[in-house]
Amino acid sequence: MNLAPHSDAHAPTAPAAEPALEALNRALEGAGPAEIIAAAARTVGPGRLSLVSSFGTESAVLIAYMAQVDPAIPVIFLDTGWLFAETLAYRDTLTRQLGLTDVRSIHPEAARLAERDAEGDLWHNDPDLCCRIRKVEPLAQALKGFDGWLNGRKRYQGGLRASIPVVERDGSRLKFNPLANLDRAEVEAAHAQFNLPDHPLKAMGFTSVGCMPCTSRAAAGEDGRQGRWRGRAKTECGIHTLLNTL
């Protein structure tokens, strides 16, 4: 099902009629991750789909399903400048193991950092702005030329993620959530089935890994993402709430 005609131009296609989006969601609600990824590629057309990954503790399963469908789908990795060395190593490990052929590590714009975060303390003073210039803005640039993208959010992660659909409108693009309807046990089973390595920090108690200053260990009984931006009301970096405003 094509929601909108695609072309060889390097600009996103126009928004599709919402009834078509609803029909695609109905068709994919019971589909497995590989089926959803294959449908996403067909929907947006050749070369128009990417996957965005943090290469965090729960990233490997989505990437493995994508590699099963097409290891040449571009993988966009946001290297914010504040990542753990273990995350960079994990990116390289998964790239080799899964045979990924197009992993694109993107960085914040140097001029923006010099203007707004010259002292490197913006994460503490204004974490929302820090995420915006280190994650949201670089990703908005990287996604130009793509009509759809894959991400690894799951409903069981709770919060704003509890009711995500399989596919949603993200401005002029489509955003696909291939793992949305899996529960934690199914994700863990897939991790074992693909024989995927754990993120090196998982054994140290980090259940959700982002940038170093804003990531802490989760205590026993805590939700996995409670180690992110601890002590603040912030629960999302803005990629899933602000990207379509740029």
Order of alpha helices (4+ residues) and beta strands (2+ residues): alpha-alpha-beta-alpha-beta-alpha-beta-alpha-alpha-alpha-alpha-beta-beta-beta-alpha
